[in-house]
Amino acid sequence: MPPVKLSLTDMPIEIFKDILIASVQLRGLKRALRLRLVNKLFSSEIAEALSVTGLIAQCYQYLNHCPWATAYVKDHLLDRRTRELPVLHIIQNSAERLAQEDGITTEPHYSSYALRLLELSGAGISPLSVRDLLARDNNTKRSLSSDTNLLTAAIFTGHNQLASLLANHSSISEQGIFGTPFEAAILAKNYDGLRLLTALRTRNGHFTPGEIIDLMRTAARHGDPTVVRFLIHFRDPSGDTPFNPATYYLRNPKIGERLRVRLWRPKLDLSRMFNTPDAETFDILVAELQTELQDWENVVPLDSKIWFASWVGWVAMVKHLIALGGHIANPSQDGNLFIPLHYASEEGHDEIVSILLDHKAEVNGTELRLAASRGHTSTVRLLLDRGADVHSKLAEGCLYAAAKKGFRDIVQILLDAGIDPNSGSPSALVGAIHSEHPGIFRLLIERGAAVTPIFPELEEVAKSSGLESMLALLQEYKKLGGAI
């Protein structure tokens, strides 16, 4: 009687989950995530197995980039299972205190605050990663002081009376797990809270240049003209306007001179105030700087602002900067550093890629390799439609990068565009072995990739990485004489 073939989907769910948990435990985080990418049918079950094994706590990604980890973190927080997780415990305690302040201690009320504060921990200039949130010790280099974090939480949720009490015996400039109280006030558009904090801070002396840049950078980055105007016109006890860019420039002449000749880009760089997605905010800042500095573009070069806006995906700002006469840096004129098209392609900002190409941005192959390596299928198609050449020297490696990351659709698109499946070193077949993706491996062979000349290399990669499934595939290929 022939043996009965049983697939994973035929197994009872309890046995299937046990096998999956054991597999994930054996493979580790990186290979488990790769398994999840390749086997999309079991995506949610693999995420659950990562939670059960605790491997999820090794993830360095931010929570908003890691949706498969979100449920695990939220469950711990909402079920109040945080005692051994200090960062989540701070969030829980802060949410409980805010609910008490409202006089409403029901679970829905607590949950609402807990989720808002969890979102805040990942929303600032320096967000926390999944690993930070689930660490059993504090590796974040941030304050775990209950009062400091509760102050920030109070400002963020509009509990200004509580914030006023806490601010008298807490550091209002210290960075906790929610960022700083100032940053929380800006994110929440809590103008009364911002007035409270600035007034309290100036009782102890002037804002430092670093504090000024950080605060203005946060306000500009979140594109709120009202906050920016408030800060620009804020007067300290001496009557100065420390947040006005013109005042900052005049107060720091050495910084200004070095910026003028573009020799220095430190944390105190005035131009960081101008990184904003909002055209109105940008124009407000420029108007203030122009009162003291007519050649303001030497201090706030438009080409660097176009690069930054292209990188972070600010479509309206890219259009505005180009309209102001900003130069789009191209590799033939400006070298290969800080090229807007490269960064927009790498981040998959298709609309910005189109805008840059419409304004004569050069395509040299680098942008295609970057888009392919990050899995941006639509961007790869767009670039090919707009003249990117898969045979370009600088595009070399794009097929390998896509294969190594498991991006089968992009491998298919590149092959359809005429790329040689044997081009580049390492070979794209090596990438398919690394990603444990039999589908990509077979596709490359179908399209002419030569296995025999590099068979020993492929076998060694699979052995050294412990990729049993790919070793079995290679042996099958060998047994069948090159047909799989």
C-alpha positions in Angstrom: 0.0 0.0 0.0 1.6 3.3 -1.0 2.3 5.8 1.8 -0.3 8.5 2.4 1.0 12.0 1.6 -0.1 14.5 4.3 0.3 18.3 3.8 0.5 20.8 6.7 -3.0 22.0 5.9 -4.4 18.5 6.4 -3.1 18.3 10.0 -5.2 19.0 13.0 -4.6 22.7 14.0 -3.1 21.8 17.4 -0.4 19.6 15.8 0.2 22.1 13.0 0.8 24.9 15.5 3.2 22.8 17.6 5.2 22.0 14.5 5.3 25.6 13.5 6.4 26.8 16.9 9.2 24.2 16.9 10.2 25.3 13.4 10.3 29.0 14.4 12.2 28.2 17.5 14.8 26.3 15.5 15.1 28.9 12.7 15.4 32.0 14.8 13.9 35.4 14.1 15.5 36.3 10.8 14.7 32.9 9.1 11.2 32.8 10.7 10.4 36.1 9.1 11.7 34.8 5.8 9.5 31.8 6.2 6.6 34.1 6.8 7.4 36.1 3.6 7.7 32.9 1.4 4.7 31.1 2.9 2.0 33.8 2.9 -0.7 31.2 3.6 0.6 30.8 7.1 1.6 34.4 7.7 -0.6 35.0 10.8 0.2 31.5 12.3 4.0 32.3 12.0 3.5 35.7 13.7 1.7 33.9 16.6 4.5 31.4 16.8 7.0 34.3 17.1 5.0 35.6 20.0 4.8 32.2 21.8 8.6 31.6 21.4 9.5 35.1 22.6 11.5 35.8 19.4 9.3 38.8 18.8 11.3 40.7 21.5 14.4 40.6 19.3 12.8 42.7 16.5 14.5 46.1 16.0 11.7 47.5 13.7 9.4 50.2 14.8 5.9 49.1 15.8 4.2 51.0 12.9 6.6 49.2 10.5 5.9 45.8 12.1 2.1 45.1 12.1 2.6 41.4 12.9 4.0 42.4 16.3 1.3 45.0 17.1 -1.2 42.5 18.4 1.3 40.9 20.8 2.4 44.2 22.3 -1.2 45.5 22.6 -2.4 42.3 24.3 0.3 42.6 27.0 -0.6 46.3 27.6 -4.4 45.9 27.6 -4.3 42.8 29.7 -1.8 44.6 32.1 0.8 41.9 31.8 3.7 44.3 31.9 5.4 43.9 35.3 8.5 42.3 33.8 8.6 44.7 30.9 9.6 48.2 32.3 8.8 50.3 29.2 5.3 48.8 28.8 4.9 49.0 32.6 5.5 52.8 32.4 2.8 53.1 29.7 0.4 51.0 31.8 1.0 53.1 35.0 0.7 56.4 33.1 -2.6 55.3 31.4 -4.0 54.2 34.8 -3.1 57.5 36.4 -4.7 59.5 33.6 -7.9 57.5 33.9 -7.9 58.2 37.7 -7.5 61.9 37.0 -10.7 61.7 34.9 -12.5 59.8 37.7 -13.3 57.0 35.1 -11.5 53.7 35.8 -13.3 51.5 33.4 -11.4 49.2 31.1 -12.4 51.0 27.9 -11.2 54.3 29.4 -7.9 52.8 30.5 -7.5 51.1 27.1 -8.0 54.3 25.2 -5.2 56.0 27.1 -2.9 53.0 26.9 -3.2 52.8 23.1 -2.7 56.5 22.7 0.4 56.4 24.8 1.7 53.3 23.0 1.3 55.3 19.7 3.1 58.3 21.3 6.1 56.1 22.2 6.6 55.4 18.4 5.5 58.8 17.0 8.3 61.2 17.9 11.6 62.2 16.4 13.2 59.1 18.1 10.6 56.4 18.2 11.0 53.2 20.2 11.4 49.8 18.5 9.5 46.6 19.3 12.6 45.4 21.1 12.7 48.5 23.2 9.0 48.0 24.2 9.5 44.4 25.1 13.0 44.6 26.7 13.2 43.3 30.3 15.8 45.9 31.1 16.1 49.5 30.0 18.4 49.7 26.9 16.7 52.8 25.5 18.9 55.3 27.4 15.7 57.1 28.3 14.4 58.1 31.6 12.0 55.6 33.3 11.1 58.1 35.9 7.4 57.8 36.6 7.0 61.6 37.1 8.9 62.5 33.9 6.9 60.1 31.8 3.6 61.0 33.4 4.3 64.7 32.8 4.8 64.0 29.1 1.7 61.8 29.0 -0.3 64.5 30.8 0.8 67.2 28.3 -0.1 64.9 25.3 -3.6 64.1 26.6 -4.3 67.7 27.7 -4.2 67.2 31.5 -2.5 70.5 31.9 -3.4 70.9 35.6 -1.7 67.6 36.4 1.3 68.6 34.2 1.7 71.9 36.1 1.9 70.0 39.4 4.4 67.5 38.0 6.5 70.1 36.3 7.5 71.6 39.6 9.5 68.6 40.6 10.3 66.9 37.2 12.7 67.6 34.4 10.7 69.2 31.6 13.5 68.8 29.1 14.4 65.2 29.9 13.6 62.5 27.3 11.5 59.7 28.5 9.9 56.8 26.7 7.3 59.2 25.2 9.9 61.8 24.1 10.0 65.1 25.9 7.1 67.1 27.2 7.8 69.8 24.6 7.6 67.3 21.8 4.3 65.8 23.2 2.8 69.3 23.3 3.6 69.9 19.7 2.3 66.5 18.6 -1.0 67.1 20.5 -1.2 70.7 19.4 -1.6 71.5 23.1 -0.8 75.2 22.9 -1.6 75.9 26.6 0.7 73.1 27.6 3.4 74.6 25.4 3.0 78.0 27.0 3.2 76.3 30.4 6.4 74.5 29.5 8.2 77.4 27.9 7.4 79.7 30.9 8.7 77.1 33.4 11.8 76.4 31.3 12.8 80.1 31.1 12.6 80.5 34.9 15.8 78.5 35.0 17.7 80.4 32.4 17.9 80.6 28.6 17.1 77.8 26.2 20.3 76.2 24.9 21.1 76.2 21.2 20.5 72.4 21.2 17.1 72.8 22.9 16.1 75.5 20.4 17.0 73.4 17.4 15.3 70.3 18.7 12.1 72.1 19.5 11.9 74.0 16.3 12.8 70.9 14.3 10.0 69.0 16.0 7.5 71.8 15.3 8.6 72.2 11.7 8.7 68.4 11.1 5.1 68.1 12.1 4.1 70.9 9.8 2.0 73.0 12.2 2.3 76.7 11.3 0.4 77.8 14.5 3.1 76.2 16.7 5.9 77.6 14.6 4.4 81.1 14.8 4.0 80.7 18.6 7.6 79.7 19.0 9.0 82.4 16.7 7.2 85.1 18.6 7.8 83.7 22.1 9.7 86.1 24.3 11.8 84.9 27.2 12.1 87.1 30.4 14.9 89.1 28.9 12.6 90.0 25.9 14.5 87.9 23.4 12.9 85.7 20.8 15.2 82.6 21.0 13.2 80.5 18.5 13.2 83.0 15.7 15.7 81.7 13.1 17.1 85.2 12.5 17.7 85.6 16.3 19.4 82.1 16.4 21.6 83.1 13.5 22.7 86.4 15.1 23.3 84.8 18.5 25.5 82.1 17.0 27.8 83.9 14.6 30.4 81.1 14.4 27.7 78.6 13.5 26.3 81.0 11.0 29.7 81.6 9.3 30.5 77.9 9.1 27.0 77.2 7.6 27.5 80.1 5.2 30.5 78.3 3.6 28.8 75.0 4.1 31.6 73.4 6.1 29.6 72.2 9.1 26.4 70.2 9.6 26.2 69.5 13.3 23.2 69.0 15.5 23.1 72.8 16.0 22.6 73.3 12.2 20.1 76.1 11.7 18.9 74.5 8.4 17.3 71.6 10.4 14.6 74.0 11.5 13.5 74.1 7.8 12.8 70.3 7.4 9.0 70.5 7.1 6.3 68.9 5.0 4.3 72.2 5.0 5.0 74.9 2.5 3.4 77.6 4.7 5.6 76.7 7.6 8.7 76.8 5.3 7.8 80.2 4.0 7.2 81.6 7.5 10.7 80.5 8.6 12.3 81.9 5.4 10.5 85.2 5.9 11.9 85.5 9.4 15.4 84.6 8.4 15.3 87.1 5.5 14.9 90.0 7.9 18.6 89.6 8.9 20.0 87.5 6.0 19.1 88.2 2.4 21.3 85.4 1.0 19.5 82.9 3.2 19.9 80.1 0.7 23.6 79.8 1.6 22.4 78.8 5.1 19.3 76.8 4.1 20.3 75.4 0.6 17.2 74.4 -1.3 19.0 71.4 -2.9 19.5 69.8 0.4 15.9 70.4 1.4 14.7 68.8 -1.9 16.8 65.8 -1.1 15.4 65.5 2.5 11.8 66.0 1.3 12.3 63.3 -1.4 13.7 60.9 1.2 10.9 61.2 3.7 8.1 61.4 1.1 6.9 65.0 1.3 5.3 65.5 -2.1 3.9 69.0 -1.6 7.2 70.2 -0.2 9.2 68.8 -3.2 6.9 70.7 -5.5 7.2 73.9 -3.5 11.0 73.8 -3.3 11.3 73.2 -7.1 8.9 76.1 -7.7 11.2 78.3 -5.5 14.0 77.4 -7.9 15.7 74.6 -6.0 18.3 72.6 -7.9 17.7 68.8 -8.3 21.1 67.2 -7.6 22.1 64.7 -10.3 25.0 62.2 -10.2 26.7 63.6 -13.4 27.1 67.1 -11.8 26.9 66.5 -8.1 28.5 63.1 -7.5 26.5 60.1 -6.1 25.7 61.5 -2.6 22.3 62.9 -1.6 20.7 62.4 -5.0 16.9 63.0 -4.5 15.9 60.4 -7.1 17.9 57.7 -5.4 16.4 58.3 -2.0 12.8 58.6 -3.3 13.3 55.3 -5.2 14.7 53.6 -2.2 11.8 54.6 -0.1 9.2 53.8 -2.8 7.8 57.4 -3.1 6.4 56.9 -6.6 4.8 60.4 -7.0 8.0 62.1 -6.0 10.0 59.9 -8.4 7.6 61.0 -11.2 8.0 64.7 -10.2 11.8 64.5 -10.2 11.8 62.7 -13.5 9.5 65.3 -15.0 12.1 67.9 -13.9 15.0 66.2 -15.7 16.4 64.0 -12.8 19.0 61.6 -14.3 18.4 57.9 -14.3 21.7 56.0 -14.0 20.7 52.6 -12.7 21.4 53.2 -9.0 17.7 54.1 -8.4 16.6 50.8 -10.0 18.9 48.8 -7.8 17.7 50.6 -4.6 14.0 50.2 -5.4 14.5 46.5 -6.2 16.4 45.9 -3.0 13.7 47.4 -0.9 10.8 45.6 -2.6 9.1 48.5 -4.2 7.4 46.8 -7.1 5.5 49.8 -8.5 8.6 52.0 -8.3 10.6 49.4 -10.3 7.9 49.4 -12.9 7.8 53.2 -13.0 11.5 53.5 -13.4 11.6 51.0 -16.2 8.8 52.8 -18.0 10.7 56.1 -17.6 13.9 54.8 -19.1 15.8 52.9 -16.4 18.1 50.3 -18.1 18.6 46.9 -16.5 21.9 46.6 -18.4 23.3 49.7 -16.8 26.5 49.2 -14.8 25.1 50.9 -11.8 21.9 48.7 -11.9 24.1 45.6 -11.5 23.1 43.6 -8.5 19.4 44.5 -8.6 18.4 41.0 -9.6 20.5 39.4 -6.8 19.1 41.9 -4.3 15.5 41.2 -5.2 16.1 37.5 -5.1 17.9 37.6 -1.8 15.0 39.5 -0.2 12.4 37.2 -1.6 10.8 39.7 -3.9 9.5 37.3 -6.6 7.4 39.9 -8.5 10.4 42.2 -8.9 12.6 39.3 -10.1 9.9 38.6 -12.7 9.7 42.2 -13.8 13.4 42.5 -14.2 13.6 39.3 -16.2 10.7 40.5 -18.4 12.7 43.7 -18.9 15.6 41.7 -20.4 18.0 41.4 -17.5 20.5 38.5 -17.9 19.7 36.0 -15.1 23.4 35.1 -15.0 24.6 38.7 -14.7 26.3 40.1 -11.6 28.2 38.6 -8.8 26.9 37.0 -6.6 24.5 35.3 -8.9 20.7 35.8 -8.4 20.6 32.1 -7.8 22.7 32.6 -4.7 20.2 35.3 -3.6 17.3 32.8 -4.0 19.2 30.3 -1.8 19.7 32.9 0.9 15.9 33.8 0.8 14.9 30.1 0.9 12.6 30.8 -2.0 12.1 27.8 -4.3 9.7 29.8 -6.5 12.4 32.4 -7.4 15.0 29.6 -7.8 12.8 27.8 -10.3 11.9 31.0 -12.1 15.5 32.0 -12.6 16.3 28.5 -14.0 13.3 28.7 -16.4 14.6 32.0 -17.7 18.1 30.6 -18.3 20.1 30.9 -15.1 23.0 28.5 -15.2 23.2 26.3 -12.0 26.0 23.8 -13.0 28.9 26.3 -13.0 28.1 27.6 -9.5 26.6 24.4 -8.0 29.3 24.0 -5.4 28.8 27.7 -4.3 25.1 27.3 -4.1 25.5 24.1 -2.0 28.0 25.7 0.3 25.7 28.7 0.9 22.8 26.4 1.7 24.9 24.2 4.0 26.6 27.1 5.9 23.3 28.7 6.5 21.5 25.5 7.5 18.9 25.9 4.8 17.7 22.3 4.5 14.9 23.0 2.2 17.3 24.6 -0.4 19.8 21.7 0.0 16.9 19.3 -0.8 16.0 21.5 -3.8 19.6 21.4 -5.1 19.8 17.6 -4.7 16.5 17.3 -6.6 18.0 19.4 -9.4 21.1 17.3 -9.5 19.1 14.0 -9.4 16.9 15.1 -12.2 19.8 16.3 -14.3 18.9 20.0 -14.2 15.1 19.8 -14.4 13.0 20.8 -11.4 
